[in-house]
Amino acid sequence: MDNQKNAQVSDSLQGAHSLAVLLARASEDDLPTNHAALKIAQILQKNINALGGQ
């Protein structure tokens, strides 16, 4: 994957990660939703790290 494509994918993953974190914060009283949002955020963060994002 070239650097520009890699950067675009990383940016998209970072945006999705931010949304998952917001969902986790908004769903603190709904434990199943909160747990799912946290797992999604963790998976996205792993993929961002794998692409060399920050």
Contacts in CASP RR format, 6 or more apart in sequence:
PFRMAT RR
TARGET T0000
AUTHOR 0000-0000-0000
METHOD contacts of the structure
MODEL  1
MDNQKNAQVSDSLQGAHSLAVLLARASEDDLPTNHAALKIAQILQKNINA
LGGQ
1 9 0 8 1.000
6 51 0 8 1.000
6 52 0 8 1.000
9 51 0 8 1.000
10 48 0 8 1.000
10 51 0 8 1.000
10 52 0 8 1.000
10 53 0 8 1.000
13 44 0 8 1.000
13 47 0 8 1.000
13 48 0 8 1.000
13 51 0 8 1.000
14 48 0 8 1.000
14 53 0 8 1.000
16 40 0 8 1.000
16 44 0 8 1.000
17 41 0 8 1.000
17 44 0 8 1.000
17 45 0 8 1.000
17 48 0 8 1.000
20 37 0 8 1.000
20 38 0 8 1.000
20 40 0 8 1.000
20 41 0 8 1.000
20 44 0 8 1.000
21 37 0 8 1.000
21 41 0 8 1.000
23 33 0 8 1.000
23 37 0 8 1.000
23 40 0 8 1.000
24 34 0 8 1.000
24 37 0 8 1.000
24 38 0 8 1.000
24 41 0 8 1.000
27 33 0 8 1.000
27 34 0 8 1.000
27 37 0 8 1.000
28 34 0 8 1.000
48 54 0 8 1.000
END
